[in-house]
Amino acid sequence: MAFFDYETLKLIWWLFIGVLLIGFAIMDGFDMGVATWLPFLGKTDDERRVIINTIGPTWEGNQTWLITAGGAIFAAWPLVYAAAFSGLYIALLLVLFALFFRPVGFDYRSKLPNPAWRNGWDWALFAGSAIPALIFGVAFGNLLIGLPFYYDDTLRSFYTGSFWALLNPFALLCGAVSLTMLMMHGAIYIQLRTESVIHHRAKKAALVTGILCAITFALAGVWVAFGIDGYQITSIQNVNIALNPLAKTVEKSVGGWLTNYQTYPWMMTAPIAGFLGIALALLSSHAKKEKTAFICSSSAITGIILTAGFSMFPFIMPSSTNPVSSLTIWDAVSSQKTLGIMFVVTIIFLPLIVLYTSWVFKVLRGKVTIQSIKDNTHTAY
């Protein structure tokens, strides 16, 4: 805990939470993408069972990335957790209720042979995956615009917006980026794990959503540059303060989110990785190099998320009501001791989790076919 000073620990935890969010988007992202495609790429019950079973053994483990990221935000950035979960209560409940469809959908879908029963659960799995994917993107869009909250002199937070105001055009565009990104990722995973007709449908689906992802990502970038205000800290009392967001001054300006790219040109690697990852993923998919396509798709996701993170740095949750109340990595964090203990725990357990996950996917590698489903009809989803 004494290896790093407070300022360095704050930067480290910004990176760690970014890693957790990217890990969630990559690992649970292909699960969500696969389930979103379920009603469209599977034309028969057997084909849909094939698609479900490409993610059946791993979806529960992948979803723990979301829980871990939420727990890390609670512990490292308590003010962000409190402000977000109070102001965005309805949106977060909508995500939670949508996610409820996933475990029950996987477990109950094949319990009865009735076509209406199975078709209903297929659409439930679609909703439980597409809705969170869309809302996560909408949330990032609203962060870039700024959320309507503020702190009074006693540091009590007040939210001045509404749920419907979150569904503004720019945020919906960001939602489209998120949804198409994960649908491309999921389609490539289906292509990797299946054969024959499902494989070819997934290949076409990846191409369509990959192109849409690149277009929406580019449009969002243009909008950020010319259509919305960015935030910049103009003065701060002390970067080693904690839990006092009012100890700074903030200004807003059109194109302000691009300042970091001028100050730190190396940050341009993020949007480049986003566009290049999409292009290489689609080229590899077309060339039937599915493993390479999946790696490139993961790189695209990493680049897109880092683009948002680099643009906003050091802001975490900007305030459109009172920019001074904006939460940053300097003033929304826990104590130095808390961050230090969490750091030690993370460097011990995160590599173990990555190693275990890698082993699981190595053991479960291979194609899922209609014949394998028929041979294991009582144990497969």
GINORQUI-V147081 format. One line per field, one symbol per residue. burial: # if it has 24 or more other ideal C-beta (glycine too) atoms within 12 Angstrom, else .. A space follows every 50 residues. Layout:
# GINORQUI-V147081
burial->???
This chain:
# GINORQUI-V147081
burial->.....#..##################################..###### #########.###.##.###.##.###########.##..##.##..##. ##..##..##.......#..############################## #.....#.#.#...####.##########################..##. #######.######.##.###.###..######..#..#.########.# .#...######.....#..#############.##....#..######## ##################################.#.###.##..#...# ..#...#...#......###..#......##
